[in-house]
Amino acid sequence: MQMYIQITTKCNMKCAHCALSCSDVGWNMQIETFIKSLFFAKDHGYSHITIGGGEPTVHPEFWTILNSAMYFRPPFHIGIIT
């Protein structure tokens, strides 16, 4: 099973094809919520986590989020959609 986690709705690209209409105004997921998502995924047998947004690299805690996901690996394969 796969889980997509949208860590931000902010994006600095303003792509015309964006299905989410992301912009530089939006919200960022709290790190605690992300950690809870990882535990949920682990407890429910998810094998693949995809981190996305908006543009996930603009999240002020992006590297902490990525390191947290890597801490759980295995059981997860980790992907990032930018």
Sequence and secondary structure as in RCSB ss.txt:
>XXXX:A:sequence
MQMYIQITTKCNMKCAHCALSCSDVGWNMQIETFIKSLFFAKDHGYSHITIGGGEPTVHPEFWTILNSAMYFRPP
FHIGIIT
>XXXX:A:secstr
 EEEEE BSB SS  TT TT  BSS  B  HHHHHHHHHHHHHTT  EEEEESS GGGSTTHHHHHHHHHHTTTT
 EEEE  
